[in-house]
Amino acid sequence: MGILKHLLFWPVTGPLFLTEFSLSKVEGVVKEQLTDDSTVKSELLELQLKLELGDITDDEYVEREAELMKQLREIREWREQFGMGVAGGPVRVAQDAKAEADIPEVPADQEEAKEPQVADPKDVSIGLTFDDWHQ
């Protein structure tokens, strides 16, 4: 019955299926292009190389870099909107000297507590049991 049904209703369901299939493929390509940052990253590397070789001035580099960074932010927004993974954490903006002067000083003993605690490899032991291994 399934094959007969598909053959009888193909004039109606066929164009509908092909339209949905085509639109899903177009959506996939558009989503990939909106979230692909490899071209922008390669342009950034190329721009830095041009600056190091002296092909462009510092002002041209800063202007073009700002455009590329804007594109990277837009790509990141699209990735977040589509629920895709985003590399890196929150972007931190450097504070100016006046804002840093308003921050109270932290005593030295509290500053040491903020440093990461690292275990000494000599103090660590690993216990292995192979009793349930063969079951």
TILO-754298 format. One record per residue (C-alpha): residue in one letter; y, x, z. Coordinates in Angstrom, 1 decimal, always signed. Example, Ala and Ser with C-alpha at 12.3 -4.5 7.8 and 13.67 -1.06 7.14 Angstrom:
<rs>
<r><code>A</code><c2>-4.5</c2><c1>+12.3</c1><c3>+7.8</c3></r>
<r><code>S</code><c2>-1.1</c2><c1>+13.7</c1><c3>+7.1</c3></r>
</rs>
This chain:
<rs>
<r><code>M</code><c2>+0.0</c2><c1>+0.0</c1><c3>+0.0</c3></r>
<r><code>G</code><c2>+2.3</c2><c1>+2.9</c1><c3>+0.8</c3></r>
<r><code>I</code><c2>+2.3</c2><c1>+4.4</c1><c3>-2.7</c3></r>
<r><code>L</code><c2>+2.6</c2><c1>+1.0</c1><c3>-4.4</c3></r>
<r><code>K</code><c2>+5.5</c2><c1>+0.1</c1><c3>-2.2</c3></r>
<r><code>H</code><c2>+7.3</c2><c1>+3.4</c1><c3>-3.1</c3></r>
<r><code>L</code><c2>+6.7</c2><c1>+2.8</c1><c3>-6.8</c3></r>
<r><code>L</code><c2>+7.9</c2><c1>-0.8</c1><c3>-6.7</c3></r>
<r><code>F</code><c2>+11.1</c2><c1>-0.1</c1><c3>-4.7</c3></r>
<r><code>W</code><c2>+11.9</c2><c1>+3.3</c1><c3>-6.4</c3></r>
<r><code>P</code><c2>+14.7</c2><c1>+1.9</c1><c3>-8.5</c3></r>
<r><code>V</code><c2>+16.5</c2><c1>+1.0</c1><c3>-5.2</c3></r>
<r><code>T</code><c2>+15.3</c2><c1>+3.6</c1><c3>-2.7</c3></r>
<r><code>G</code><c2>+15.2</c2><c1>+6.5</c1><c3>-5.2</c3></r>
<r><code>P</code><c2>+19.0</c2><c1>+6.8</c1><c3>-5.9</c3></r>
<r><code>L</code><c2>+19.7</c2><c1>+6.2</c1><c3>-2.2</c3></r>
<r><code>F</code><c2>+17.3</c2><c1>+9.0</c1><c3>-1.1</c3></r>
<r><code>L</code><c2>+18.7</c2><c1>+11.4</c1><c3>-3.7</c3></r>
<r><code>T</code><c2>+22.2</c2><c1>+10.7</c1><c3>-2.6</c3></r>
<r><code>E</code><c2>+21.4</c2><c1>+11.2</c1><c3>+1.1</c3></r>
<r><code>F</code><c2>+19.5</c2><c1>+14.4</c1><c3>+0.2</c3></r>
<r><code>S</code><c2>+22.4</c2><c1>+15.8</c1><c3>-1.9</c3></r>
<r><code>L</code><c2>+25.0</c2><c1>+15.0</c1><c3>+0.8</c3></r>
<r><code>S</code><c2>+22.9</c2><c1>+16.6</c1><c3>+3.5</c3></r>
<r><code>K</code><c2>+22.6</c2><c1>+19.8</c1><c3>+1.4</c3></r>
<r><code>V</code><c2>+26.4</c2><c1>+19.8</c1><c3>+0.8</c3></r>
<r><code>E</code><c2>+27.0</c2><c1>+19.3</c1><c3>+4.5</c3></r>
<r><code>G</code><c2>+24.7</c2><c1>+22.3</c1><c3>+5.3</c3></r>
<r><code>V</code><c2>+26.5</c2><c1>+24.6</c1><c3>+2.9</c3></r>
<r><code>V</code><c2>+30.0</c2><c1>+23.5</c1><c3>+4.2</c3></r>
<r><code>K</code><c2>+28.9</c2><c1>+23.9</c1><c3>+7.8</c3></r>
<r><code>E</code><c2>+27.5</c2><c1>+27.4</c1><c3>+7.0</c3></r>
<r><code>Q</code><c2>+30.7</c2><c1>+28.4</c1><c3>+5.3</c3></r>
<r><code>L</code><c2>+32.9</c2><c1>+27.1</c1><c3>+8.1</c3></r>
<r><code>T</code><c2>+30.9</c2><c1>+29.0</c1><c3>+10.8</c3></r>
<r><code>D</code><c2>+30.1</c2><c1>+32.3</c1><c3>+9.0</c3></r>
<r><code>D</code><c2>+32.3</c2><c1>+35.1</c1><c3>+10.4</c3></r>
<r><code>S</code><c2>+30.6</c2><c1>+38.0</c1><c3>+8.6</c3></r>
<r><code>T</code><c2>+33.1</c2><c1>+38.0</c1><c3>+5.7</c3></r>
<r><code>V</code><c2>+36.1</c2><c1>+38.1</c1><c3>+8.1</c3></r>
<r><code>K</code><c2>+34.5</c2><c1>+40.8</c1><c3>+10.2</c3></r>
<r><code>S</code><c2>+33.9</c2><c1>+42.9</c1><c3>+7.1</c3></r>
<r><code>E</code><c2>+37.5</c2><c1>+42.4</c1><c3>+6.0</c3></r>
<r><code>L</code><c2>+38.6</c2><c1>+43.6</c1><c3>+9.4</c3></r>
<r><code>L</code><c2>+36.5</c2><c1>+46.8</c1><c3>+9.0</c3></r>
<r><code>E</code><c2>+37.9</c2><c1>+47.3</c1><c3>+5.5</c3></r>
<r><code>L</code><c2>+41.4</c2><c1>+46.8</c1><c3>+6.7</c3></r>
<r><code>Q</code><c2>+40.9</c2><c1>+49.4</c1><c3>+9.5</c3></r>
<r><code>L</code><c2>+39.5</c2><c1>+51.9</c1><c3>+7.0</c3></r>
<r><code>K</code><c2>+42.5</c2><c1>+51.4</c1><c3>+4.7</c3></r>
<r><code>L</code><c2>+44.8</c2><c1>+52.1</c1><c3>+7.7</c3></r>
<r><code>E</code><c2>+42.9</c2><c1>+55.3</c1><c3>+8.6</c3></r>
<r><code>L</code><c2>+43.0</c2><c1>+56.5</c1><c3>+5.0</c3></r>
<r><code>G</code><c2>+46.7</c2><c1>+55.8</c1><c3>+4.8</c3></r>
<r><code>D</code><c2>+46.5</c2><c1>+53.2</c1><c3>+2.1</c3></r>
<r><code>I</code><c2>+48.5</c2><c1>+50.7</c1><c3>+4.1</c3></r>
<r><code>T</code><c2>+51.3</c2><c1>+50.9</c1><c3>+6.7</c3></r>
<r><code>D</code><c2>+51.0</c2><c1>+49.9</c1><c3>+10.4</c3></r>
<r><code>D</code><c2>+53.2</c2><c1>+46.8</c1><c3>+9.7</c3></r>
<r><code>E</code><c2>+50.9</c2><c1>+45.7</c1><c3>+6.9</c3></r>
<r><code>Y</code><c2>+47.9</c2><c1>+46.3</c1><c3>+9.1</c3></r>
<r><code>V</code><c2>+49.3</c2><c1>+44.2</c1><c3>+12.0</c3></r>
<r><code>E</code><c2>+50.3</c2><c1>+41.4</c1><c3>+9.7</c3></r>
<r><code>R</code><c2>+46.9</c2><c1>+41.2</c1><c3>+8.0</c3></r>
<r><code>E</code><c2>+45.0</c2><c1>+41.7</c1><c3>+11.2</c3></r>
<r><code>A</code><c2>+46.9</c2><c1>+38.7</c1><c3>+12.7</c3></r>
<r><code>E</code><c2>+45.8</c2><c1>+36.5</c1><c3>+9.8</c3></r>
<r><code>L</code><c2>+42.2</c2><c1>+37.6</c1><c3>+10.1</c3></r>
<r><code>M</code><c2>+42.1</c2><c1>+37.1</c1><c3>+13.9</c3></r>
<r><code>K</code><c2>+43.5</c2><c1>+33.6</c1><c3>+13.3</c3></r>
<r><code>Q</code><c2>+40.6</c2><c1>+32.9</c1><c3>+10.9</c3></r>
<r><code>L</code><c2>+38.1</c2><c1>+34.2</c1><c3>+13.5</c3></r>
<r><code>R</code><c2>+39.6</c2><c1>+31.8</c1><c3>+16.1</c3></r>
<r><code>E</code><c2>+39.2</c2><c1>+28.9</c1><c3>+13.6</c3></r>
<r><code>I</code><c2>+35.6</c2><c1>+29.9</c1><c3>+13.0</c3></r>
<r><code>R</code><c2>+35.0</c2><c1>+30.0</c1><c3>+16.7</c3></r>
<r><code>E</code><c2>+36.5</c2><c1>+26.5</c1><c3>+17.1</c3></r>
<r><code>W</code><c2>+34.3</c2><c1>+25.2</c1><c3>+14.3</c3></r>
<r><code>R</code><c2>+31.2</c2><c1>+26.7</c1><c3>+16.0</c3></r>
<r><code>E</code><c2>+32.1</c2><c1>+25.1</c1><c3>+19.3</c3></r>
<r><code>Q</code><c2>+32.7</c2><c1>+21.8</c1><c3>+17.6</c3></r>
<r><code>F</code><c2>+29.3</c2><c1>+21.9</c1><c3>+15.9</c3></r>
<r><code>G</code><c2>+27.6</c2><c1>+22.9</c1><c3>+19.2</c3></r>
<r><code>M</code><c2>+26.6</c2><c1>+26.3</c1><c3>+17.9</c3></r>
<r><code>G</code><c2>+26.4</c2><c1>+29.5</c1><c3>+19.9</c3></r>
<r><code>V</code><c2>+29.6</c2><c1>+31.4</c1><c3>+20.3</c3></r>
<r><code>A</code><c2>+29.6</c2><c1>+35.2</c1><c3>+20.9</c3></r>
<r><code>G</code><c2>+31.7</c2><c1>+36.7</c1><c3>+23.6</c3></r>
<r><code>G</code><c2>+33.3</c2><c1>+35.1</c1><c3>+26.5</c3></r>
<r><code>P</code><c2>+36.7</c2><c1>+33.7</c1><c3>+27.2</c3></r>
<r><code>V</code><c2>+39.6</c2><c1>+35.5</c1><c3>+25.6</c3></r>
<r><code>R</code><c2>+41.8</c2><c1>+37.3</c1><c3>+28.1</c3></r>
<r><code>V</code><c2>+45.4</c2><c1>+37.9</c1><c3>+27.4</c3></r>
<r><code>A</code><c2>+46.9</c2><c1>+41.1</c1><c3>+28.9</c3></r>
<r><code>Q</code><c2>+49.5</c2><c1>+40.4</c1><c3>+31.6</c3></r>
<r><code>D</code><c2>+53.0</c2><c1>+41.9</c1><c3>+31.4</c3></r>
<r><code>A</code><c2>+54.2</c2><c1>+44.4</c1><c3>+34.1</c3></r>
<r><code>K</code><c2>+56.3</c2><c1>+41.7</c1><c3>+35.9</c3></r>
<r><code>A</code><c2>+53.3</c2><c1>+39.4</c1><c3>+36.3</c3></r>
<r><code>E</code><c2>+51.2</c2><c1>+42.3</c1><c3>+37.6</c3></r>
<r><code>A</code><c2>+53.8</c2><c1>+43.1</c1><c3>+40.2</c3></r>
<r><code>D</code><c2>+53.5</c2><c1>+39.5</c1><c3>+41.6</c3></r>
<r><code>I</code><c2>+49.8</c2><c1>+40.1</c1><c3>+42.3</c3></r>
<r><code>P</code><c2>+49.2</c2><c1>+41.1</c1><c3>+46.0</c3></r>
<r><code>E</code><c2>+47.4</c2><c1>+44.4</c1><c3>+46.6</c3></r>
<r><code>V</code><c2>+43.8</c2><c1>+44.3</c1><c3>+47.6</c3></r>
<r><code>P</code><c2>+42.8</c2><c1>+46.6</c1><c3>+50.5</c3></r>
<r><code>A</code><c2>+40.5</c2><c1>+49.5</c1><c3>+49.5</c3></r>
<r><code>D</code><c2>+37.5</c2><c1>+48.2</c1><c3>+51.6</c3></r>
<r><code>Q</code><c2>+37.6</c2><c1>+44.8</c1><c3>+49.8</c3></r>
<r><code>E</code><c2>+37.9</c2><c1>+46.5</c1><c3>+46.4</c3></r>
<r><code>E</code><c2>+34.7</c2><c1>+48.4</c1><c3>+47.0</c3></r>
<r><code>A</code><c2>+32.9</c2><c1>+45.2</c1><c3>+47.7</c3></r>
<r><code>K</code><c2>+33.8</c2><c1>+43.9</c1><c3>+44.2</c3></r>
<r><code>E</code><c2>+32.1</c2><c1>+46.8</c1><c3>+42.5</c3></r>
<r><code>P</code><c2>+28.6</c2><c1>+46.0</c1><c3>+41.2</c3></r>
<r><code>Q</code><c2>+25.7</c2><c1>+46.8</c1><c3>+43.5</c3></r>
<r><code>V</code><c2>+23.2</c2><c1>+48.9</c1><c3>+41.7</c3></r>
<r><code>A</code><c2>+19.6</c2><c1>+49.5</c1><c3>+43.1</c3></r>
<r><code>D</code><c2>+18.3</c2><c1>+52.9</c1><c3>+43.4</c3></r>
<r><code>P</code><c2>+15.1</c2><c1>+53.2</c1><c3>+41.2</c3></r>
<r><code>K</code><c2>+13.4</c2><c1>+55.2</c1><c3>+44.1</c3></r>
<r><code>D</code><c2>+13.7</c2><c1>+52.2</c1><c3>+46.4</c3></r>
<r><code>V</code><c2>+12.2</c2><c1>+49.7</c1><c3>+44.1</c3></r>
<r><code>S</code><c2>+8.5</c2><c1>+48.9</c1><c3>+44.0</c3></r>
<r><code>I</code><c2>+6.5</c2><c1>+46.5</c1><c3>+41.8</c3></r>
<r><code>G</code><c2>+3.3</c2><c1>+44.9</c1><c3>+43.1</c3></r>
<r><code>L</code><c2>+0.8</c2><c1>+44.0</c1><c3>+40.5</c3></r>
<r><code>T</code><c2>-2.3</c2><c1>+41.9</c1><c3>+41.1</c3></r>
<r><code>F</code><c2>-5.1</c2><c1>+41.5</c1><c3>+38.5</c3></r>
<r><code>D</code><c2>-7.3</c2><c1>+39.1</c1><c3>+40.4</c3></r>
<r><code>D</code><c2>-6.5</c2><c1>+36.0</c1><c3>+38.2</c3></r>
<r><code>W</code><c2>-6.5</c2><c1>+38.1</c1><c3>+35.1</c3></r>
<r><code>H</code><c2>-10.0</c2><c1>+37.3</c1><c3>+33.9</c3></r>
<r><code>Q</code><c2>-9.9</c2><c1>+33.5</c1><c3>+34.3</c3></r>
</rs>
